[in-house]
Amino acid sequence: MTAHTPPMPPFRDPRLSFAKRIDDLLSRLTVEEKTAFLHQFAPAVERLGVAAFRTGQEALHGVAWMGPATSFPQAVGLGATWNPELVRRVGDAVSKEIRAMRAKDDRVGLNVWAPTVNLLRHPLWGRNEEGYSEDPKLTSAIATAYTRGLRGDHPTYWRTAPVLKHWLAHNNETDRSTTSSSVRPRVLHEYDLRAFRETVEAGAVAGVMPAYNLVNGRPNHVSPYLSEHLRTWTEEDLLVCSDAGAPSNLVDSEHYFDTHEEATAASLVAGVDSFTDHGTDSSQMTGRLRGALARGLLTEADLDTAVRRQLSVRFRLGEFDPEYDPHDATGEFDTPAHRALAQEAAEQAIVLLRNDGVLPLAPGTRIAVVGLLADECKLDWYSGTLLHRSTPLEGLYERFGAQRVEFAEGVDRVRLKTSAGAFLHVPVAEGAAAEARGAEGALDPALLAGRTDLPALTADAGGTELALVDWGEGVLTLRAPDGRYLSVAEDGYLRASADQPGGWIVQETFRLEPHGNGHLLKHLGTGRHVCVSADGVKVADEDPEVFELVVAERGEEAVARAAAQADVVVVVAGNDPHINGRETEDRTTLRLPTHQERLLRAARAANPATVLALVSAYPYAVDPAGLPAVLWTAHGGQAAGTALARVLAGDVSPAGRLPQTWYADDADLPGLLDYDVIGARQTYLYFEGTPLFPFGHGLSYASFAYGDLTARVEDATVRVSFSVTNTGDVTADEVAQLYTRAVGASVPRPRRELLDHRRVTLSPGATAELTFEVPHAAFGFWDVAQDRWRVEPGGYELLAGASSEDVRLRTTLTLGGEPTLPRAVVARGLPAAGFDEHSGIEIVDRTKVSGDAVTPVGTATGELVYRACDFGRGISEVTVEVAGEGTVELSLDGGPALAVLSPATPTSGPYDYVSLGTSVVASGVHDVHLRLRGPLRLAHVGFSG
């Protein structure tokens, strides 16, 4: 008797389309199985041979959280390269390392949560390091390149599946899960959506992650924009993965819904397909989904829609076709090519901001390298563990020879004396193994525990000299002589145990608080003060110790000594990515921390030939006067020090360019929560002041001439050409930039706007002929009167040059387009959020599902202007849709109030609108002015008669 092989189910048949295979697999899953698929950690379905799957592998600039991996420059540094092809190669290398690591550790996921395409609108945002640029065009170019590298180039099977973060208008960590970004329609379409749209349309994106914040009063996790915009940009099924804990926030912190079942159902219907909540424990979320199904808030069809999107990604990743997947069991890890690429990326990310001729350094130069980051290779929250490490000091030793390089870190060397006269002492850790945080890998590094295998600090007569650094605003780190930082573990004891400050809640930072004749030492991670007890030094709620800070040496003393012995001083200053500006914490100032300002002043006083090298995740407002050279680079990954040394030596001519404006002073910045880049005149697009360094700025060791600008209007494009010639005596890269400015526009338009750019390598005397095909649509704007994109006919200036302010060539062309028409308010009325100008107004949700309304900020008074409203032959009545209580005053052209409308009694809730009407007479075209008073929501204004 012969046994028959069971027929292959259609979902296993590679001859069928993915869509048919997904249909078949969906039909075989039970409701319980579908429900289980909707958590981040989807379990296996053993009866069907379907494996477990998890969303979410962090890989912003290298594989993160899963142990050692090649470390590339931070995302803002990759943005500073202005080199999409380089970034594509970085993405390609990262995806190959993911595949190689997954072959050894199945915890490594293929659904990659990267890149971050939030625009760097405000330089105080704590997560500035994660974005590419303040400009949507540059951001989308770099993000598209990275996603293409992550995806791979096989036509069917993807190496990894990139998910873009964080949808939408998310640039503040302060109260990030409860604040609402008020985003007017023009800013929404021209700025925030644009970076996402162009990246998605390029075709290498598997999904997006909504952000924690609200937009226009509605949480991003129930945003109608997911269906109204995102899913219309591609025919691919996009997987929307929630941010960690955000589904629970809808009830717990945002109080947007009364129950978790309602919140979960609303998220799923809005377009969230995978819930990242409660870590690996899926029971909470699946319970909420079952509850929503039981209450009729969801249907099985809703589950099918979300599961289909997940399965679409899994099929593209080759999960069901291992024999056909070209990426299965393949990969490259820590190869010579990856190491070389990490160095190349770090070199290309370096921006020369100022140079009076001191750079490049001459052979034989005696160098003093000083500063808190001079011997550091810092990592951030989304880094992996270093395989290789190069600090500026190590790079300069290697390049110039240790005998020609002096070093002074610039820490304050201190002892902490107790009230009993003893000093804090760090015991010798006999036989303790060195450990790097996260070296073993962790699905959630926030759960990594501090070390308790080392002895706790004690107090004795001699004590231990500690290295104290003030990272700004009184936030201190204390380091023992063996290089380990003082840290606090779960048992509350202080130990010298951390290789670097880090963790979700940093346990290595302290603050000295004046108290009597001494100081209390507060541990910031626990909020407790340090006390000295018989069994060791620990943090506690009672009996804090009063310390005297005994300073053995100030950092500037060591810096001055080293600087005086050198021909040139290199001051390496910047930030620690885990302190004062990171995820969960915005910065409060652009200023360099006082400790580092002291070191810079000391170096300059001792030696005028002082070069400032800023290594940071964000811009600083530094005074470059008196400094012969200034450079900036983001934290550059494993090859950062080698790259900086090669640039200083002239082995590589710097060609990085600033991806965001560097402002001269905090006073130049708008409020962190003011997302109206047009009204607040933010970013290079609208900023009217004088920046410290402009967007696109960066110098070279060569010089370049621009010429032969031509522009020709064709059917659907503008063809722009110009030449760039290396007039210097070294081979170097130039980043040629093309901008436009609308001449005589009917609405406020950018001062200039990036259309395209090209990074080219030119030998001395060589010329590159550059041509750009710019679509007509690139000259358009979002017309709030017509609620769509429109190209306005008229003049458009084209500007070519080396930065947004260093314009070398310009010409003006005339484009056809659609003429400006007045608003047809009799037919369509005025959507309240479709204003041209406003003051004291924020946009809020009209309902919990869709639509916008407006309300005065803080329930005070706000004003709105709607330009060129056409009342035709005349109207006799105005109506308003309002909720709450207060008044709406209407006037024309800034004249006296013609109508005042107010609910007789407050409506029962913010979504309970009433329609109010009154007589008003108007004809022809006028500007409509509305003044709102009180806690009133206005959704729409209508005219009739």
N, C-alpha and C positions, 0 to 999 in steps of 0.2 A: 504494500500500500504506500503510495507516494504522498508526502506532505506538500501541501500547496503553500507557496509564499503569499502572504496577504498582499492585496493590491496596495500600491503606493498612494497615499492620500494626495489629493490635488495640491495641498499647500506645500508638499515636498517635491513637486514636479517642477524642475527648473525650466521646462519648456513653456510653461504658462507665464502670463504676465504677473507681476507682483500684485496687481489689483485683484485678479482672480484668485490668486493663492491666499491673499488676506481674507477675501470673502469666505473662502472655504474654512480657513482656520477660525475665523470669527463664529461661523455657524456651529463649530464643534465645542466652543467654550461655553461653560455654564455661566449664569449670572454671577455666582460667587467667584468664579475664576476671573471673569472680566473685572469685577470689583477689586479683586486683589491686585490686578495689573496696574491699577491707577495710583498706587503708592510708589515712591522712589525705588524701593526694593521690591520688585515684582517677583513673586515666588515661581518656582518651576511648576509645570503641569506634567507630572511624570507619566500620566496615562497617554499623553500625546507626544511624549518625548521632547517637550518644549523646555528649554533651560531657564534658569532664573536670570533676571536682567536688572541692572540698576542704571538709573540716569545719574549723570553728574560725575565727570572726571575733570578736576581743575587742571588747566594747562595754559595759563595766561601768557607765560614766557618760558615755558619748559614744563615738564610733568611735575605737578605739585602734590605734596602730602603723602606720596607713596614711596619715599626713600630717595636715595641718590639718583640724580638725573642731570643731564646737561642743562646748565642755567644760562639763559640768554638775558639781554638787557630788559629792564622793566618795559611795560607796554608804552609808556610815554617816551622812553628812549627809542623804542622801535619807531614810534611816530616821528621822532626827531631825525631819523635817517632820511625821511622823505623818499624812501626807496621801496616801492611795492614789490619789485622782483626779489630783493633781498629778504623781505618779510615773508614772501611766499616760500622761499627756501627754508626759512626758520620754521614756518608751519609744517613744511614737509618733514623736516628733521624731528620735530616734536611728535608728529603722528607716527613716525617710524619707531621712535622710542616707546611710545605708548603700546604699540603692537608687540615690541620686543619684551617689554615689562609684563604685559598681559600673558605672554606665553609662559612666564614663570610664576605669575601671581594673578589669579583670576579676580582678585579684588580691583585690579586696575580696569577701569571702564572705558568703553569706546564712545560713549555719548559725552562729548567734551563741552564743558561749560566755558567757552571762550569763543571769540574775544569780547571784550567790553567796548561797546560803541557809544557809551554816554559821552556827550561832548564836554570838553573841559571849559565850560562856561565861566566858572569862578575858581580862581587859583587857591582859595582857602579850603576847597572841598577836600576832605580827608583822603578820598580815594583817587586823587589826581593821578597817582602813579599807574592806575589801571586803564586809563583812557589813552587815546592816540593824539587828539588835537581838539582845539576849540572850533575848528572849521569842519562843517559837515562833509565837504568834498574830499578833503584830505583824510578825514576819519574813514569814510567809506572806501577810499582807495586802499588804505592800509589794511582795514578790516577784511575787505574782499580778498586781498592777497593772502592774508593769514588763513582765512577759511578755505581758500583753494588749496593751500598747502596741507591743511589738516584733512581735507576731503580726499586728496589724491586725484590722479587724473584718469582712473579707469572709468569708462563710460557708464558702467552699471553698478559696480560695487565700490563703496566708500571705505577709505582706510579708517577714518573716524567721522563722527557726526557732530559738527559744531553747532552750539547753541549760543546765540547772541545775548549779552547782558547789557543793561538792565532796563527793560521796557517800562517806564518812559519818563523823560524829564526828571532825571534823578541826579542831583548834584549836592545833596546835603546829608551829612550823617547825623546832625543835630535833630533829635526827635524824628528820625527818618521814617518810622512806621506810623506816624500820626500827622505829619505835615502834608499839606496839599500844595502842589506846584500849580500856580495860576498861569495857564498857558493860552494866550489869545490865538485865534485861528492862524494868523500869519506866522507867528513863532512856531506853532505846532507843525505847520506844513513846510515852511522854508528852513526850519532849523532842526527841531527835535526828531520829527519823523524822517527827515531826509537821509540822515546817516544810516538808519535802519533800512530804509527803502532801497537805496542804491546797492547796499550789500546783499539784501535778500534777492533782488532782481538779478544779481550776477550769477545765482544758481548754485552756490556751494554752502548754503545754510540749511541746517536740519530743523532749527527751531529758535525760540527765544525764551528768555526768562523774564517775567514781570518783576518790577522793582517793588521795594517795600512801601514806597510812598503812595500818596494819592495824587491824581491829576485832575484839576478842576473839581475838587471835592469828592472824587470817586476813586476808591482803591484800584491800583493797577491790576490787581488780580481779578477784578470783575469789569475790566475796561471794555467798552464796546469797540474801541479802536482795534482790538485783536481781530474782529470779524470785518469791521468797516474798512480797515486799511491793510493790516498785515497779511491776511489770507488772500487778499486780492492781488498781491504782488507776484505770486508764483502759482504754478499748477501743482507743485509738490505738496504733499501733506506735511505741514510743519508741526513739530511737537513742542507744545508750550509747557515748560517745567516751572513749577512754582519755586520761589526762593525759600530758603530754609525757615520754617516756622511761620511763613506769611499766611498760610490758610488759617491758622489759629488766630493770627493778629486781627483778622476781620471781625472777630467777636471780642477777643481779650483786651486788645489795646485800642483798636479803632472804633469799636462799638458800633460798627456799621450794620451789623445784623444782630438779632436777638439770640439766635441759636446757631450752633456749629453746623447743624444739618442744613439750615437755610444758606449759610455762608458757603458751604462746600458745594451745594447744588448750584448756587449762583455763579461760582467760579467755573464749574464744569460747563455750564451752559454758555458762559461768556467765552470759553475757549481754553481754559487750563486743562491739560491732559494728564499731568503727572504731579502728584502732591508730595512735596518734600517737607515732612513734618514728623516730629517725634523720632528722629533718627532712624534706626533700623526697625523700630517697633511700628508695624503697619496697622496694628489693631485699632488704634484711635481713629485713623482716617477711614479705614474700611467700615468701621462701625458707624461713622457719620454718613458714609455713602449708603449703607443699608438703611439707616434711619430716613434719609432723604427719599429713597425709593419707596419705603413703606408709607411715607406721608404724601406721596404723589408729587414731590418736588422734582423728581427725576424719572425718566423712563429708561428702559433697557436700550432704546435707540440712542439716548444721550451717552450711555456707557460705550456703545458700539463706536460712536464717532471718535471718542477719545482713544479707545483701544486701537482702532484702525490707524490712527496717527502714530502711535507708538510702534505698532507692528510694521508700518511703512519704513520707519527708521531701522528697525531690526533686520528687515529683509535687505535693505540697501547695504547694511553692514556685513552682509554675507552669512549671517548666523545660521540660516536654513540651507545654505549651499556651501559648506566648507570645502567640498571638492572643486568648486568653481571660483571660490573667493581668492583672488590673487594675493590678498594680504594675510590670509590665514597662516598662523605659525611662522610669520616672517617678521622682519623688523631689523633695525640697526640701533645699536646702543653704544654711546660713548666712543664713537668711531673717530679716527683722526680727522675725517671730514667735518664731523659735528663740532669738534674742538676748534678747528680752523674757522668754522662758520660763527661760533660764539665770539671768537676774537674779531672777525671781520665786522660783525654786527656791533660790537662794543666800540670799535674804531669809528664806524660810520655814524654812530649816535652822538659823538662828541661835537659840541658847538663852541666855536671860538667867538666869544662875544666882543672882545676888545683886544687889540694888539698894537703896541707902539713900537714894535720891532724887537722886543726881547725874545720872542719866540720866532722860529724854533731855537732851542738851546744849542749853543756852539759845542762842538766836541771838546772834551776836557773841562767843561764847566763844573765847578764845585757847587753842589746843590744841597740846600737844607730843605727837607720835606717835613712839614710840621702840620699839626692840626689833629682834631679828634677822629677824623676819618682817614688819616694818612696811612695807617696800617690796618685798615678794615676792608672787608669785602662783605657788605651787608646784604641780608636777605629780607624779603617782605612776606606778608601773610600767604601769598600765592606762589611762593618759591618752593622748589624741591630742596633736598639736601645736597650740598656741594660735593661734586666729585673731584673738582679741582678748584684752586683758590689762588687768586692773584690780587694783591693789594697795591696801591700806588707805590708804597715803599718797596715792595718786592719787585715791582715792575722797573723802578728806577735803579735798584741794585743790579738787576739783570742787564739793563741797557747801558748804564754808565759805570758800573763797578761799585762795589760796596765801599771802597776806599775813597770815593769821590762824593759820597752821599752821607749827610748827617741827618739825624732824626730826633724830633722832639714831639711827643704826642700832645702835650699841653694840658694834661689833666692836673687838677689840684690834688696834691698828696697830703692826706689828712689822717689824723687819729680821732676817734670819738671817745671822749673821756666821760665817765659816769660821775654821778654826784658823790659816789664813795671814793673817787680818785683812781679807780681802775680804768682800763681801756678795753674796748672791744677787741677780741682776739679771734683769729681764724685758725682753728686747729689744723694740723697737718693731716691730710686724708691718706692714710697708709693703704697702699694697694688699691685705691679706688680707680675704676676704669673710666677713661674719658668717654663721654657720651655727647653726641650732637643731637639737639632737639629734633625729633621726628625722623631720625635716621632709619628707624624700623618701618616707617610708613604707618599711616592711620587714615581710615575712611573719614574720621572727624578729628582733626588735630586739636580742636578745642577741648577734647576730653583727655589729652595727654597729661599725666600727673607729674608733679615736680619730684625731684629726687629726695629720698629719705635715707639713702644708704650712706650718706656722708655725715660727719659729726657736726652738731650745731655749734654756732658761735658761743664763746664764753667771754668772760672778762678777767683780765689779769693785770699785773703791774706794768708789763711792757707793751702789751697790745700789738696790733698789726696795722701797718701803714696801708691805707686804702686809696685807690685812685677814684676821685670824685669828679663826675661830669654833670654839669647843669645843662640839660637839653632845652631849656627855655621854660619860662613861667614857673621856675622853681622845681621842676621835675628832675630828680637826680637819679643817677646810677652810682653804685659803689662796687668797685672791683678789687678782688684780692690779688696779692702778688703773683699767684699762679695763673692769673688771667680769667678766673671764674668770677661771675657776678654774684653778689649777694641776692638771694632769692628766698621766697617763703613757700614751703610745700603745704600739703593739706593738714599736717599736724601743727602748723603755726610756728615752727621754729625757723630761725634764720640760718642759712647755710651758704657757703660759697659753692654754688652747685651748677650755675647756668653758663653755658658757653657763650650765649648772647641773650639780651633781652628778647622776649617773644611770648607767644601764646595768645589765645583769644582775650584773656584777661592777663595783662602783663604782671608778672610777680616780681619783677626786678627794679621797680621804680619806687622812689621815696620822695618825701618833702620834709625839709627842716622848718619847723614852725617855731618862731620866737616864743620863749616862755621864761619869764623871770630873767635871770642872768645867763640863760642857756637856750637850748632848743629841744623840743620834742621831735622825734624822728617818726614820721607817719609813713606807714606802708600803704601805697596807693591801691594796690591790688585788692587788699582786704578792707581798707579804710580804717585800720587799727594802728595804734601806736606801738612802738618797740619798747619792751620792758626787759629787765635783766633779772633772772631768777636763779635759784640754786642749780637747777637742772639745765640751764642754758638760756640763750637769748631768743626771745620769741615775740610775737605780736599778741596783744590782748586788749580787752576793753577796759581794764583797770590797771592802776599803778604804773603809768607810763614813766619811763626813765627820762630825766633831764640831762642832756648831753652838752658838753662843751666841745666845740669844734676846734681842734688844735691843728693849725696848718703848718706843715713842714715846708712846703714849696707851692707857690702859685704857678699855674700852668704857663703864664706869660713869661716868667723868669727863665724857664727852660727853653721856651721858644726864642726869646731874645738872644740867649747864648748861642744856640744853633744858627740863628739867622746871621749873627755878626761874623761867623766864620765862613760864610758861603759867598759865592759870586751871585747866585740867584736863590731866592726863597720860593718854594711852592707851598702855599697854605691850602690844605685840603679841608674844606668845611662843608657842612650840609646837615642832613638829618639821619636819624635812625628810623627806618620805616615802621617800627613798632611803637614809636613814642611821638606824641604831639602831632597828630596828623596821620590818620590811618582809617581803616574801616571801623566804624562806630565813633570816630572822633575827628571833627573838623579842626583846622587851625584857627587861631584868633588873630594872627598878624602875618604880614609878609616879611617882617624883620628877621634878620639872622639872630639866633639866640645870643644873649649878652655874653656868655662865656666865650663864644666863638668870635664875637666882635672884639673882645679883649685880646684874644690871640692874634687876630689880624692887625690890630693897632700895634701890638708889640713887635710883630714881624716887620711892619712898615717903618716903625721908628728905628729899628736896628739895621734895616737894609732896604733902601728905596726900591731895589730890584726885586719886588715881591709880586709873584703871580698868584692870583686867587683861582683855585680849581674848586668849583662847587659840584658836589656829588649829592644829588637830592632828587626826591620824588616830585618836586614842584618848584615854582619860581620863588625867588627871594627879591626883596627890594634892598639892594646893596648900593652903596655909593662907589662908583668905579673911579672917581677922581683920585689921582695920585697912584693908581694901580696901572703899571705898564701893560698888563695882560689879565684877562678874565676868561675862564672857560666854564662851561656847564656840561655835565652829563648826568643822566639818570643813573641809578644804581645799575651797573653794567654787567652783572652776572659774573660767571667764573673767570672771565678774562679781562675784567675791568681794569686792573692795575697795569697789565701788559699793554693794553690799548692806550691808556692815558700816557704811559711812558713813551710809546712810539710816536704819539702825536706831539708831545713836548719836544722830542728829539728831532722831529721833522722827517721821520721815516714814513709817516703818513701825513698828508695835508688834510686838516680838518675840513669837513664839508657837511656836518650836521646843521640843521636849521631849526629854529624855535618853532614848535608846534602850537604855541599859544603866546599871547601877549605877556610880556613882563612889565608890570606896572611899577611906577616909581614910588608910590606911597599908598598906604591903606586908604587914604582919603579918595583915591581914584576908583575904589571898588564900590559897586552897588551892594545892597544887602544880600546876604547869602541866599535868602529865600525869594529874592526878586528874580523870577525867571523870564521876565519880559526883556529880552535882549534888545528889542527895538526901542521901547519906551525908556529903558534905563541906560541906553547907549553902551551896551556891553560888547566885549570882544573887539578884535580889530575891525570887524564889520561895521561897527557903529561908534566906537570910542573916539571922542573928539579931543581928548587931551594928548599930552606928549608922553609916550611910553618910555620906560627905562630902556627896553629893547623891544622892537616891534616883532609882530608875527612874521615868520619866514626869515628872520635875521640870522646871519652866521657868516663869519669871515673865513678866509683861506690864506695859505702861504703863497698862492698865486694871485694873479689879477686877471680879470676877464672883461672883454669888450663885447657889447651887443650891437647888432646892426641889421639892416635890410628888413625891417618890419613891413610885412604886407598882410592885408586882410581882404578876403573875397567872400561875398555873400553868395551861397549856393542854395539849392532848393530847400534842404532841411538843415543845413549846417553853415557855419562860418569857418572858412579855412584860414588859419593864421599861421604865418611862417616868420621866423627871424633866425639870425645866426648868432652863435656865441663862440668867441675866440679866446684861447688861453694866451694872454699877453705876458705871462710871467715866465719864470725860468725853472719851474718844477711841474711835474705831472700832478694834476689835481682834479677833483670832482667839482663841478658847479651844479647848483640846483636852480635851473631857470624856471621862473614863475610867471604865469599869465593871469592877469586880473581884469575885471571889467567894472565899470561904473556907469549907471544909467544917468544920462544927461537930461535935466529938466523933467524928472519923473513926477507923476501926479501924486505919489505917496512917498513917505520916507523910504529910501532904498539904502543899501550899504554904501559906505564911503568907497569901498572897493571890495570885490568878492573874487575869491580864487576860482578860476575856470579850469586850470590844469597846470601841470608842472612836469619837468623832466630832469632827472639826475643823470649827468653825463660825465664821462672821464675824458680829459683832454691832456695830451702832452704839450709841451711848450710850442707855441706857434700854430697848433692845430685848431681847426674850426669845425663846429658841428652845425649843420643846417637842421633846425627843428621845425616840425610842422604839427599843428594841433587841429583836429576836427571837432569843433564845438557845436553841439546841436542848438538849434534856435531856442529850444525849451529852456536851455541854461540861462537865458536872459529874462526869464519870466518871474513873476511873483504871484502870491496867492491873493486874488482879488476878493476881499470880504464882501463886496457888494454883489458879486455874482457867485460866490462860494465855489470858486475853481481857479485853476492856474490860468494866467493870461500874460502874453507878451505884449507889452505896450509899444506902439509904433513910436519911432523917434531915434535920437542919437544915443550911441553906446560907446564910451571910451574904452579902448583896449590898452592895457598897460603891461609891459614886459620888463622884468628886472630881476634883481637878486633878493628882494624881500618885498613885503607889502608897502614899505616906505622907500626903498631904494629902487625907484623906477628909472630905467635907462631909456626906454622907448615908449612912445604912445602914438596912437592914432584914433580917429573917431569914425565910426561907420554908422549908417542909417539902416534900421531894420523896419520892415513892415510888421503889422500886428493888428490886434483888435483895438479900436479906439475906446477911450474911457467914456463910459456912459453913466449918467446919474442912476441912483438906486430907484428901482421901480417899486416904491414903498406902498403904493395903493394896491398893487396886485399881491405883493409878497410880505408887506410889513417889514419890521426890523427884528431879526433875531437879536436878543439883547447882547449876546457875546460877540456879535459881528461888528463891533465898534471900530472906528478909526483911531480914536484917541481916548484916553481915560485918565482919571486921577482918583486915587483912594478907592479903587474898585478891585474886587477879586472875582474870578469865575468859579462857580460852584455847580454841583450836579442838579439838573432839573428833576430827574428821577433817579432811582438807584440803578436803573437799567441803561438809560441813554439820555442824551440831551444836556444842554448847558443853560445856566442862568447866571445872573450877576447879583452881587450884593456889596454894600459898602464894607470896607475893611474895618474890622472891629466894631461893626454896627454903627458907625458914625455917619459921615457924609461922603458921598462919592459922586463924581461927574463923568458923563459919557458924551462923546461927540460922534455923530454919524454924518459924514460929509456928503454933499450933493444929493440930497433926497428930492426926488421928483414927485410933486403932488399933482402934476397934470393940470387940468382945468380947475381943480379945487377939491378940497375935502371939508367935511363939516363935523367929523367926530374922530376922536382918538380913543383907542382901547388899550389896556395893559393887562397882561397876565402876571399876577403877583401872588406871593405867599408870605406869611408872616405879618409884621406890622410896620408902619412907616408911611412915607409919602414919596410920590414920583412927581417931579415938576418938569414940565416941558416948555422949552423956549426955542425960538428960531434965530439962528445967526447971532447968538449971544445976547439977544434982547431980553425984554421982561418976560416973566413967566406967563404963558398963555393958558396953561392947564395945570391943575394940582389934583392928583388922585390919591386916595388913601382908603384902605379897607375900613369899613365901619367898625368891625371888631377883628382882632387878630385871628388869622386862620389857625386851624387846629394843629398843624404841623408844617414843617418846611417843604413838604411835597404836595400840600393841599392848596392848589392854586385857585384863585377866583379871577374872574374877568371884570374889570372896572372900565367904565366909559364916561366921557364927558364931551361937551361941544368944544370944537376949536375950528377956526377957519384959516385955510392956507391954500395957496396955489403957487405953481411954478417950482423952481428949484431952490432949496434952502439947506443949510446945515442944521440938523436937529441936535439940540442940547438937552440932556436929561440930567437932573439932579436927584439922587436917591438919598433919603434920610432914614436912619433907623435900621433895625434888623429885618429888612425887607429883601425878598428875592424877586427879581424881575426876569421873566423868561422871554416875553415877546411884546412888541408894540405893533398895533394895527391901526390903519387909517381907512376911513370910508366916507361916503357922502358924495 
